[in-house]
């Protein structure tokens, strides 16, 4: 795709504007130095709109935009289940899990595991998450993001990685989570409006310039197979979306792990100024998730008609970008880069939070707040440098980077969900039960992966979750009862929510029912 001078100018304005905004919001009042609460939790003062926008900005990255658009090209609207079911998951997390996490006043998810189980569980999971975030997630965002830039502009992958890393650090390193969250508002506005405009233009082209509704009707009439939400067993993509499992199976396990127990995501909600504000932000993010398939999947389906001879499905989104008029290409490209760097900035902030608050502060207690903030900044830089070094040798051999992330994290996801769900809602769960769930998740997943390779990934996650749940319960009941002074007694919790939250949740559920009833 050729970028004209106007497109490049728009992109440069975006880059400079974001850095200026981040510098402005990161200012501290005279005489006040940033402490750990300021740097890692934005001073516990994030409003709902910043929380919701930041949740989406952290979630959506280049590999998801290009990958999901490619899936729309290949299999159709069914891939939207990942987005739409996430909306319902967010509502449940906001109502039943956030109240416990915020009551505990935690910085990190491993910190909660120490309060609920013991220090060893915290250390093991903190180390695991650091390794996962640096060597799997951060490397993948960098590598796939730079590949996306190469696909669109032809810029060398290595130069692309360096640019993304420097850009992400330039606006997030000083201000921490506050800079990330407030600039994410700009990122999401750019992502949503740029994406909606791309959808508008592609649907208008499909309809021969008679309007977007006409274009949508043309797609549903000419490609009805692209609008099946629940795939049958004879569908060639059943392995990726195994029928009813998207509603009642392993997708729930993956969603709870990602949206409920993932430091990279939940840290924004932990930084809310109040529980009610966090719940508003969660619902705002849920509504945005309902919107995402329109932004990402529909252009991929439109590409089936506008560019039917693509060599690979993941060329769909860049090809549609190439059809945009001068000026709008720069806007869409800025939106794509916004998705990448917002995810990068969020990831490095979470890495620095876990390392500093879970590991470093334990082995080096009693240091000043300024010292811990400095350590967090150094960790952010070190993590990005490490990811840039290992990204190409680690991921260049994988045809599908997103599949690499999914396969690797899928080995551990069921055990993590068991550990948290039992820890939150069953006081009899023990540390030994948690360890068995974590180890069992990896072993059983490996057995399925190597001996039943044709077993659908999503179904495997669901079955392994049930096995790990049974193992954790058996081991916990067989051991001695444990008393945890800092743990929350579920009987003391009030899970009631405001009328506004309940009304919003009802609207989300009704929209989901309508969507699945229409395109079942």
C-alpha positions as CSV (number, residue, x, y, z in Angstrom):
1,X,0.0,0.0,0.0
2,X,1.4,3.4,-1.0
3,X,1.2,6.1,1.6
4,X,1.1,9.6,0.0
5,X,2.6,12.7,1.7
6,X,-0.7,13.6,3.2
7,X,-1.1,10.1,4.7
8,X,2.4,10.3,6.2
9,X,1.7,13.8,7.6
10,X,-1.5,12.5,9.3
11,X,0.5,9.7,10.8
12,X,3.3,12.0,12.1
13,X,0.7,14.3,13.7
14,X,-0.8,11.3,15.4
15,X,2.6,10.2,16.8
16,X,3.6,13.6,18.0
17,X,0.2,14.4,19.4
18,X,0.2,11.2,21.5
19,X,3.6,11.9,23.0
20,X,2.6,15.4,23.9
21,X,-0.7,14.2,25.5
22,X,1.2,11.5,27.5
23,X,3.7,14.1,28.7
24,X,0.9,16.4,29.8
25,X,-1.2,13.8,31.7
26,X,2.0,12.4,33.4
27,X,2.8,15.7,35.2
28,X,2.8,15.6,39.0
29,X,2.0,18.5,41.3
30,X,5.0,20.5,42.5
31,X,6.9,18.8,45.3
32,X,5.3,15.3,44.7
33,X,7.3,12.4,43.3
34,X,5.6,9.5,41.7
35,X,5.1,6.5,44.1
36,X,4.2,3.0,43.2
37,X,0.4,3.7,43.4
38,X,0.9,6.6,41.0
39,X,3.0,4.6,38.6
40,X,1.5,1.2,38.6
41,X,-2.1,2.0,39.5
42,X,-2.5,5.6,38.1
43,X,-3.0,6.9,41.7
44,X,-6.1,4.7,42.0
45,X,-8.0,7.5,40.3
46,X,-9.0,6.2,36.8
47,X,-12.6,7.2,35.7
48,X,-14.9,4.7,34.0
49,X,-14.3,6.0,30.5
50,X,-10.5,5.7,30.8
51,X,-10.9,2.2,32.2
52,X,-13.2,1.0,29.4
53,X,-11.1,2.6,26.6
54,X,-7.9,1.2,28.0
55,X,-9.3,-2.3,28.4
56,X,-10.1,-2.3,24.7
57,X,-6.9,-0.6,23.6
58,X,-4.8,-3.2,25.6
59,X,-6.9,-6.0,24.1
60,X,-6.9,-5.1,20.4
61,X,-3.6,-5.4,18.6
62,X,-2.4,-5.7,15.0
63,X,-2.5,-9.5,15.0
64,X,-6.1,-9.5,16.2
65,X,-7.2,-6.9,13.6
66,X,-5.4,-8.6,10.7
67,X,-6.0,-12.1,12.0
68,X,-9.8,-11.7,12.7
69,X,-10.3,-9.9,9.4
70,X,-8.6,-12.8,7.7
71,X,-10.8,-15.2,9.6
72,X,-13.8,-13.2,8.4
73,X,-12.5,-13.7,4.8
74,X,-12.0,-17.4,5.3
75,X,-14.8,-18.6,7.6
76,X,-17.1,-15.6,8.1
77,X,-19.0,-14.0,11.0
78,X,-18.5,-17.0,13.3
79,X,-15.2,-15.7,14.4
80,X,-17.1,-12.8,16.0
81,X,-18.0,-15.2,18.9
82,X,-14.6,-14.4,20.4
83,X,-15.6,-10.7,20.7
84,X,-19.3,-11.1,21.5
85,X,-18.9,-13.7,24.2
86,X,-16.2,-11.5,25.7
87,X,-18.8,-8.8,26.3
88,X,-20.9,-11.2,28.5
89,X,-17.7,-12.4,30.3
90,X,-16.8,-8.8,31.2
91,X,-20.3,-8.3,32.8
92,X,-19.7,-11.3,35.0
93,X,-16.2,-10.3,35.9
94,X,-17.5,-6.8,36.9
95,X,-20.3,-8.1,39.1
96,X,-18.7,-11.1,40.8
97,X,-14.9,-10.8,40.7
98,X,-14.0,-7.2,40.7
99,X,-15.6,-6.6,44.1
100,X,-13.3,-9.1,45.7
101,X,-10.1,-7.9,44.0
102,X,-10.8,-4.3,44.9
103,X,-11.7,-5.2,48.5
104,X,-8.3,-6.8,48.8
105,X,-6.5,-3.6,47.5
106,X,-4.1,-5.5,45.4
107,X,-1.5,-4.3,42.8
108,X,-1.2,-7.6,41.0
109,X,-3.0,-10.9,40.6
110,X,-0.1,-12.9,42.1
111,X,-0.5,-10.8,45.2
112,X,-4.1,-12.0,45.5
113,X,-2.9,-15.6,45.2
114,X,-0.6,-15.1,48.3
115,X,-3.5,-13.7,50.3
116,X,-5.7,-16.6,49.3
117,X,-3.2,-19.5,49.2
118,X,0.4,-18.8,50.3
119,X,3.6,-17.0,49.3
120,X,5.0,-19.9,47.2
121,X,1.9,-19.8,44.9
122,X,2.5,-16.1,44.5
123,X,6.1,-16.5,43.5
124,X,5.5,-19.4,41.1
125,X,2.7,-17.6,39.3
126,X,4.6,-14.3,39.2
127,X,7.6,-15.9,37.6
128,X,5.4,-17.8,35.2
129,X,3.5,-14.7,34.1
130,X,6.7,-12.7,33.7
131,X,8.1,-15.5,31.4
132,X,4.8,-15.7,29.5
133,X,4.5,-11.9,29.0
134,X,8.1,-11.3,27.9
135,X,8.8,-14.4,25.8
136,X,5.3,-15.1,24.4
137,X,3.0,-12.0,24.5
138,X,5.5,-9.1,24.2
139,X,7.5,-10.8,21.5
140,X,4.4,-11.7,19.6
141,X,3.0,-8.1,19.7
142,X,6.3,-6.8,18.5
143,X,6.9,-9.3,15.8
144,X,3.4,-9.5,14.4
145,X,3.0,-5.7,14.7
146,X,6.1,-5.1,12.7
147,X,4.9,-7.7,10.2
148,X,1.7,-5.8,9.9
149,X,3.6,-2.6,9.2
150,X,5.8,-4.4,6.6
151,X,2.6,-5.8,4.9
152,X,1.2,-2.3,4.7
153,X,4.2,-0.2,4.0
154,X,7.1,-2.5,3.1
155,X,9.3,-1.2,6.0
156,X,11.8,-3.8,7.1
157,X,10.6,-5.9,10.1
158,X,13.5,-5.1,12.3
159,X,13.1,-1.3,11.7
160,X,9.4,-1.8,12.4
161,X,10.2,-3.4,15.8
162,X,12.6,-0.7,16.8
163,X,10.1,2.0,15.9
164,X,7.2,0.3,17.8
165,X,9.4,-0.2,20.9
166,X,10.7,3.4,20.9
167,X,7.3,4.8,20.3
168,X,5.7,2.8,23.1
169,X,8.4,3.8,25.6
170,X,8.4,7.4,24.6
171,X,4.9,8.0,25.8
172,X,4.5,5.4,28.6
173,X,7.8,5.1,30.4
174,X,7.6,8.3,32.5
175,X,3.9,8.3,33.3
176,X,3.3,4.6,33.8
177,X,-0.3,3.4,33.8
178,X,-1.8,6.9,34.0
179,X,-0.1,7.8,30.7
180,X,-1.1,4.5,29.1
181,X,-4.8,4.7,30.2
182,X,-5.4,8.3,29.2
183,X,-3.7,8.1,25.9
184,X,-5.7,4.9,25.2
185,X,-8.7,7.1,24.9
186,X,-7.2,8.6,21.8
187,X,-6.1,5.2,20.6
188,X,-9.6,3.7,20.9
189,X,-11.3,6.8,19.3
190,X,-8.8,6.4,16.4
191,X,-9.3,2.7,16.2
192,X,-13.1,2.8,16.3
193,X,-13.7,5.6,13.9
194,X,-10.9,4.6,11.6
195,X,-12.3,1.1,11.6
196,X,-15.9,2.2,11.1
197,X,-14.8,4.3,8.2
198,X,-13.0,1.4,6.5
199,X,-16.2,-0.7,7.0
200,X,-18.3,2.0,5.6
201,X,-16.2,2.4,2.5
202,X,-15.9,-1.4,1.8
203,X,-19.6,-2.0,2.2
204,X,-20.3,1.0,0.0
205,X,-18.0,-0.5,-2.7
206,X,-19.8,-3.8,-2.4
207,X,-23.1,-2.1,-3.1
208,X,-21.8,0.0,-6.0
209,X,-22.0,3.2,-4.0
210,X,-25.7,2.7,-3.0
211,X,-25.0,2.6,0.7
212,X,-23.7,0.4,3.6
213,X,-27.0,-1.3,4.2
214,X,-27.3,-2.3,0.6
215,X,-23.7,-3.6,0.8
216,X,-24.5,-5.7,3.8
217,X,-27.5,-7.2,2.1
218,X,-25.4,-8.0,-0.9
219,X,-23.0,-9.9,1.3
220,X,-25.7,-11.8,3.1
221,X,-27.4,-12.8,-0.1
222,X,-24.3,-13.8,-2.1
223,X,-22.3,-15.4,0.7
224,X,-24.9,-16.8,3.2
225,X,-22.3,-19.4,4.4
226,X,-20.2,-16.5,5.8
227,X,-23.0,-15.6,8.3
228,X,-23.2,-18.8,10.3
229,X,-22.4,-18.2,14.0
230,X,-22.5,-21.9,15.1
231,X,-20.6,-24.1,12.7
232,X,-21.7,-27.6,11.9
233,X,-19.3,-30.6,12.0
234,X,-19.0,-30.8,8.2
235,X,-17.7,-27.1,8.1
236,X,-14.0,-27.1,7.1
237,X,-13.4,-24.6,10.0
238,X,-15.1,-26.7,12.7
239,X,-11.7,-27.3,14.3
240,X,-11.3,-23.6,15.0
241,X,-14.9,-23.0,16.1
242,X,-16.4,-26.3,17.3
243,X,-20.1,-25.6,17.1
244,X,-21.9,-25.0,20.3
245,X,-18.6,-24.9,22.3
246,X,-18.4,-21.2,21.6
247,X,-21.5,-20.8,23.8
248,X,-21.1,-23.4,26.5
249,X,-17.6,-24.8,26.2
250,X,-13.9,-23.9,26.4
251,X,-14.4,-20.4,25.2
252,X,-15.7,-19.4,28.6
253,X,-12.5,-20.8,30.2
254,X,-10.3,-18.7,27.9
255,X,-12.4,-15.6,28.4
256,X,-12.3,-15.8,32.2
257,X,-8.6,-16.3,32.1
258,X,-8.0,-13.4,29.8
259,X,-10.6,-10.8,31.2
260,X,-10.8,-11.8,34.8
261,X,-7.4,-13.1,35.9
262,X,-4.9,-11.5,33.5
263,X,-2.7,-8.7,35.0
264,X,-2.3,-7.2,31.6
265,X,-6.0,-6.6,31.4
266,X,-7.4,-6.4,34.9
267,X,-4.8,-3.8,36.1
268,X,-6.9,-1.0,34.7
269,X,-9.9,-2.0,36.8
270,X,-7.6,-2.3,39.9
271,X,-6.7,1.3,39.3
272,X,-10.3,2.6,39.5
273,X,-11.2,5.3,41.9
274,X,-14.1,3.2,43.2
275,X,-15.8,-0.2,42.6
276,X,-18.8,1.5,40.9
277,X,-16.5,3.4,38.5
278,X,-14.7,0.1,37.7
279,X,-18.0,-1.6,36.9
280,X,-19.0,1.3,34.7
281,X,-15.7,1.0,32.8
282,X,-16.2,-2.8,32.4
283,X,-19.6,-2.3,30.9
284,X,-18.3,0.4,28.6
285,X,-15.7,-2.1,27.4
286,X,-18.4,-4.7,26.9
287,X,-20.4,-2.5,24.6
288,X,-17.2,-1.8,22.6
289,X,-16.6,-5.5,22.3
290,X,-20.0,-5.8,20.7
291,X,-18.9,-3.3,18.1
292,X,-15.6,-4.8,17.2
293,X,-16.8,-7.4,14.6
294,X,-18.3,-4.5,12.6
295,X,-14.9,-2.8,12.6
296,X,-12.7,-5.9,12.0
297,X,-14.7,-8.9,10.7
298,X,-17.0,-7.2,8.1
299,X,-14.1,-5.7,6.0
300,X,-12.8,-9.3,5.8
301,X,-16.1,-10.6,4.6
302,X,-16.4,-7.7,2.1
303,X,-12.9,-8.6,0.8
304,X,-14.4,-11.9,-0.4
305,X,-16.2,-9.9,-3.1
306,X,-13.8,-7.1,-3.6
307,X,-10.6,-9.1,-3.6
308,X,-11.6,-12.8,-4.2
309,X,-8.1,-14.0,-5.3
310,X,-6.0,-13.3,-2.3
311,X,-3.2,-15.8,-1.6
312,X,-3.7,-15.7,2.1
313,X,-6.7,-14.7,4.2
314,X,-4.5,-12.4,6.4
315,X,-4.0,-10.1,3.3
316,X,-7.7,-9.1,3.5
317,X,-7.4,-6.1,5.9
318,X,-4.2,-4.6,4.3
319,X,-5.8,-5.0,0.9
320,X,-8.9,-3.2,2.0
321,X,-6.7,-0.5,3.4
322,X,-5.1,-0.1,0.0
323,X,-8.5,0.8,-1.5
324,X,-8.9,3.8,0.7
325,X,-8.5,7.3,-0.8
326,X,-5.4,9.5,0.0
327,X,-5.6,10.9,3.5
328,X,-7.8,8.2,4.9
329,X,-5.0,5.6,4.3
330,X,-2.9,7.6,6.8
331,X,-5.9,7.6,9.3
332,X,-6.4,3.8,9.0
333,X,-2.6,3.2,9.2
334,X,-2.5,5.4,12.4
335,X,-5.4,3.3,13.8
336,X,-3.4,0.1,13.1
337,X,-0.3,1.4,14.8
338,X,-2.4,2.7,17.7
339,X,-3.6,-0.9,18.3
340,X,0.0,-2.2,18.3
341,X,1.6,0.4,20.6
342,X,-1.3,0.6,23.1
343,X,-0.9,-3.2,23.6
344,X,2.8,-2.8,23.9
345,X,2.6,0.0,26.4
346,X,0.1,-2.0,28.5
347,X,2.2,-5.1,28.4
348,X,5.4,-3.5,29.5
349,X,3.6,-1.7,32.3
350,X,2.2,-5.0,33.6
351,X,5.5,-6.7,33.3
352,X,7.2,-3.9,35.4
353,X,4.4,-4.1,37.9
354,X,4.7,-7.8,38.5
355,X,8.5,-7.8,38.7
356,X,8.7,-4.8,41.0
357,X,5.7,-5.5,43.3
358,X,5.8,-9.3,43.5
359,X,9.5,-10.2,43.2
360,X,11.8,-7.2,43.6
361,X,10.1,-5.7,46.6
362,X,10.1,-9.0,48.4
363,X,13.8,-9.6,48.0
364,X,14.6,-5.9,48.4
365,X,12.1,-4.5,51.0
366,X,12.2,-1.2,52.7
367,X,13.4,0.9,49.7
368,X,11.9,4.3,48.8
369,X,8.9,4.6,46.6
370,X,11.0,6.5,44.0
371,X,13.5,3.6,44.0
372,X,10.7,1.1,43.1
373,X,9.3,3.3,40.4
374,X,12.9,3.6,38.9
375,X,13.2,-0.2,39.0
376,X,9.8,-0.4,37.2
377,X,11.0,1.9,34.4
378,X,14.3,-0.1,34.0
379,X,12.3,-3.3,33.8
380,X,10.1,-1.9,31.0
381,X,13.1,-1.0,28.9
382,X,14.8,-4.3,29.6
383,X,11.7,-6.3,28.7
384,X,11.3,-4.6,25.4
385,X,15.0,-5.1,24.5
386,X,14.8,-8.8,25.4
387,X,11.6,-9.2,23.3
388,X,13.2,-7.5,20.3
389,X,16.3,-9.8,20.5
390,X,14.3,-13.1,20.8
391,X,11.3,-12.2,18.6
392,X,12.7,-13.1,15.2
393,X,14.4,-16.4,16.1
394,X,11.4,-17.4,18.3
395,X,8.6,-16.6,15.9
396,X,9.9,-16.4,12.4
397,X,9.4,-20.1,12.0
398,X,5.7,-19.9,12.9
399,X,3.3,-19.3,10.0
400,X,0.6,-18.2,12.4
401,X,1.9,-16.1,15.3
402,X,-1.6,-15.9,16.9
403,X,-1.8,-19.7,16.8
404,X,1.5,-19.8,18.7
405,X,0.1,-17.6,21.4
406,X,-3.1,-19.6,21.6
407,X,-1.4,-23.0,21.7
408,X,1.1,-22.1,24.3
409,X,-1.1,-20.2,26.7
410,X,-3.8,-22.9,26.2
411,X,-1.7,-25.4,28.0
412,X,-1.9,-23.3,31.2
413,X,-5.2,-21.5,30.9
414,X,-7.5,-24.2,32.4
415,X,-5.3,-24.5,35.5
416,X,-5.2,-20.8,36.1
417,X,-9.0,-20.5,35.9
418,X,-9.4,-23.4,38.4
419,X,-7.0,-21.7,40.8
420,X,-8.8,-18.4,40.8
421,X,-12.4,-19.7,40.7
422,X,-11.8,-22.0,43.6
423,X,-9.8,-19.3,45.4
424,X,-12.6,-16.8,45.0
425,X,-15.6,-18.8,45.7
426,X,-14.6,-22.0,47.7
427,X,-12.9,-21.4,51.0
428,X,-11.9,-25.1,51.3
429,X,-9.5,-24.8,48.4
430,X,-5.9,-25.3,49.4
431,X,-2.5,-24.3,48.1
432,X,-1.7,-28.0,47.2
433,X,-4.9,-28.1,45.2
434,X,-3.9,-25.0,43.4
435,X,-0.5,-26.5,42.5
436,X,-2.0,-29.7,41.3
437,X,-4.4,-27.7,39.1
438,X,-1.5,-25.7,37.6
439,X,0.8,-28.8,36.9
440,X,-2.1,-31.0,35.8
441,X,-3.2,-28.4,33.3
442,X,0.1,-28.5,31.5
443,X,0.5,-32.3,31.6
444,X,-3.1,-33.1,30.5
445,X,-3.0,-30.5,27.8
446,X,0.3,-32.0,26.5
447,X,-1.3,-35.4,26.4
448,X,-4.2,-34.1,24.4
449,X,-2.0,-32.1,22.1
450,X,0.3,-35.0,21.2
451,X,-2.1,-38.0,21.3
452,X,-5.3,-36.4,20.2
453,X,-4.1,-33.7,17.7
454,X,-7.4,-33.5,15.9
455,X,-9.3,-32.8,19.1
456,X,-10.6,-29.1,18.7
457,X,-8.5,-26.7,20.7
458,X,-11.5,-25.0,22.3
459,X,-13.0,-28.4,23.4
460,X,-9.6,-29.4,24.7
461,X,-9.5,-26.4,26.9
462,X,-12.9,-27.2,28.3
463,X,-12.2,-30.8,29.0
464,X,-8.8,-30.0,30.7
465,X,-10.5,-27.4,32.8
466,X,-13.0,-30.0,34.2
467,X,-10.2,-32.5,34.9
468,X,-8.1,-29.9,36.7
469,X,-11.2,-28.8,38.7
470,X,-11.8,-32.3,39.8
471,X,-8.2,-32.8,40.8
472,X,-8.0,-29.6,42.8
473,X,-11.2,-30.4,44.7
474,X,-10.0,-33.9,45.5
475,X,-6.6,-32.8,46.7
476,X,-8.1,-29.9,48.7
477,X,-10.6,-32.2,50.5
478,X,-7.9,-34.8,51.1
479,X,-5.6,-32.3,52.8
480,X,-5.8,-30.3,56.0
481,X,-8.0,-27.2,56.2
482,X,-6.1,-24.0,55.8
483,X,-6.8,-20.6,57.4
484,X,-5.8,-17.5,55.5
485,X,-6.2,-14.3,57.5
486,X,-6.2,-12.0,54.5
487,X,-8.6,-14.1,52.4
488,X,-12.1,-12.8,51.7
489,X,-15.0,-14.7,53.1
490,X,-17.5,-14.9,50.3
491,X,-20.3,-14.8,52.8
492,X,-19.2,-11.2,53.8
493,X,-19.3,-10.0,50.2
494,X,-22.1,-7.8,48.8
495,X,-22.4,-8.5,45.0
496,X,-25.3,-6.1,44.5
497,X,-24.8,-3.7,41.7
498,X,-26.4,-0.3,40.7
499,X,-29.6,-0.1,38.7
500,X,-27.5,1.4,35.8
501,X,-25.1,-1.5,35.8
502,X,-28.0,-4.0,35.8
503,X,-29.8,-2.2,33.0
504,X,-26.6,-2.1,30.9
505,X,-26.0,-5.8,31.5
506,X,-29.5,-6.6,30.4
507,X,-29.1,-4.6,27.2
508,X,-25.9,-6.4,26.5
509,X,-27.5,-9.8,27.0
510,X,-30.5,-8.9,24.8
511,X,-28.2,-7.8,22.0
512,X,-26.3,-11.0,22.2
513,X,-29.5,-13.1,22.1
514,X,-30.7,-11.1,19.1
515,X,-27.3,-11.6,17.3
516,X,-27.2,-15.3,17.8
517,X,-30.9,-15.8,17.1
518,X,-30.5,-14.0,13.8
519,X,-27.3,-15.8,12.6
520,X,-27.4,-19.1,14.4
